[in-house]
Amino acid sequence: MFKFGEILETLKMIQEENLDIRTITLGVSLLDCVDSSIAKTCENIKQKIREKGQYLVETAKKLEVKYGIPIVNARVAVTPVSLLAGGFTETETIKIGYALEEIAQEIGVNFIGGFSALVHKGFTKGDINVLNTIPRVLAETERVCASINVATTRAGINMDGINFSARIIKETAERTSEKDGLGCAKIVVFANAPEDNPFMAGAFHGVGEADYVVNVGVSGPGVVKRVVEKFPGADLEELANEIKKTAFKITRVGELVGKEAAKMLGVKFGIVDLSLAPTPAMGDSVAEIIEAMGLEYCGAPGTTAALMMLTDAVKKGGAMASSMVGGLSGAFIPVSEDMGMVRAVEVGALSIEKLEAMTAVCSVGLDMIAIPGETPVSTIAGIIADEISIGVINGKTTAVRIIPVPGKKAGEYVEFGGLLGRTVIMDVNRFSSEKFVMRGGRIPAPIQSLKN
Amino acid sequence: MQEKALITVIGEDRVGIIAKVATLLAEANVNILDISQTITGGLFTMIMMVDITHCNLEFEALKKSLSDLGEQLNLKIEIQHENIFRAMHRI
C-alpha cells in the first residue's frame, strides 16, 4: 500500500501543478513508400501512417482515463521528406506535404513533423525540393511542421544552408502575413537535430529508427516550480537534489505511459524526452522556476547559472528514472509559450542575447521569438549562425524558431493562439551581418580536444 | 493477473460517504482491499485500494459512475490505476 502523502502528492501534481504528458508521438518510417508515381507515393505514405496511426488518439484517450493524467497531444513524426523527394519535381514534392496534412486530419493528430531536410554538409535534389516548397506547404497546411538541420558537430556548419533557411523563414512569414507570420512557428532550424525528438515543430523520424516507434514528452514546469517554492531557505545543493527527485517522478510517469502506449499500438517504445516544456497556462513556466530560485526576473544576472542547475538536475533525476531517455531532454525556453518569459521581456530583463547565452546550458535554442518584420534576411541568418555555433562547439542540440512578424515593430504585441501563446516583439541588434553571412560555404567541424 | 486501482475521495465530511462508495463498488463487483481515511480541518480524505480484475464495468464507465456519485455528494472522487503510483513512488 502507498502512503497517504504519496497518493496526495501525485494527485496534486496532476490537478494543481499542471503535470501532464505533453505528447505521445508516433514515429513512422516512410522509406519504403517511394514509388515512381507521386500519386502512388502519397497513397503509400498515407497507408503506412494510417496502419498504426489510426489508433493513436484512441490509445491516448484510454491511457488518460486509466491513469487520470492529461495527455495533451498525440502527434506523428515521419522520415525527413527530403529523403523521399529526390526523384520528384517541386510541384510533386508539395503533394507529399498535402498528403501529410490529409492523413494528420484523418487520424486526428494536431501536428505531423518531418517536412524536413538534412543539409548540414550539402544539398541533394530532394533537399532543394523540400527547402523550396517549405513556405508554400506551411502556408497552405495547418498541421505539417518543417525542420532543417544545418549543422552537426561532426560535419561543421553549412552557412549556405543557414542563408537558405533565413530566406525560407522570411518567405514563410510573408506568405502567412495575415496570421502575423504564424507559419514560422512550424519551422525549426537545427544543429545536431535529434532523430527521436517527440516535440513539435522539430520532430522527425530518423533513418536509424525502426518502421514505427512511440516517443513520449512529459511536462512539468509547474511541479518543479512548486518544489522550488517549498524550499525557500534551501541552499543550491539541497535545491538541486529536490529538483532531481521530482524529475524522477515526472519521468517515471512518462515512461509508464509511453511503454503502455507502444504496447497497445503494437510497436516499439523509443524514448522519454525529459524536457520541461512550458505552456501559456498560469504557473506552467520555466521562467517562473528561475524566478522562484531567487532571481527578480528571468534574465537577471545569475539566470544562466540557475538554468544550468535546473537542466542538469532534471537530466540526473530523469536518467535515473528511465534507461531510455532521448530527444531534446532539458528545459525549453520558448518566449511566447511561457508567460514568465514574456513578462521578463516586457520589463526589459530578457533580451535575445541573454536567451542565446541561456541556450548554451539548456536543451534547445532561440524558441518562439517574435522579431520585427523588417529584420533583414542576413540578420536572421546571423542570429541562426550564432545559435547553431553554440550547439556545434558544445556537441549538443540547438535550434532556432523565430518569427519575423510582417508589418510589426519591436514593442508591439502578437497573438499566435493556443499553446503558441502571445508575446511582445523583441528588439534585434541593428548592425549588419551581411558581409559575413554572404561569404557562404562551410564553417569546418570543430576540434574535439583542447576543450577550453 | 490482479489489476488494482486507487480511489481517492476528497471533500466535506458527512454521514454515509464510505457506505455509498462501497455500495457502488459492490454493484460493480469491485473488491475493496484496503481503506484509509483522515479528516483535517473538516476536509474528509479517503483512499481505497481496490481490485478491479473482475469489475463488470469498463474502467471508463466505473470512473464515470464514481465521479457522478461524487457530484451528488459534493465530493471529488477519482480512480486511477495503481501503476502510476508505483511508477512515481517506488524505485
Interface residues (C-beta under 8 A of the other chain):
Chain A: M1 F2 K3 F4 E6 I7 L8 E9 T10 L11 K62 V65 K66 Y67 G68 I69 K249 R252 V253 E255 L256
Chain B: L6 T8 D34 S36 T38 T45 I47 M49 F59 E60 K63 E78 I79 Q80 H81 E82 N83 I84 F85 A87 M88 H89
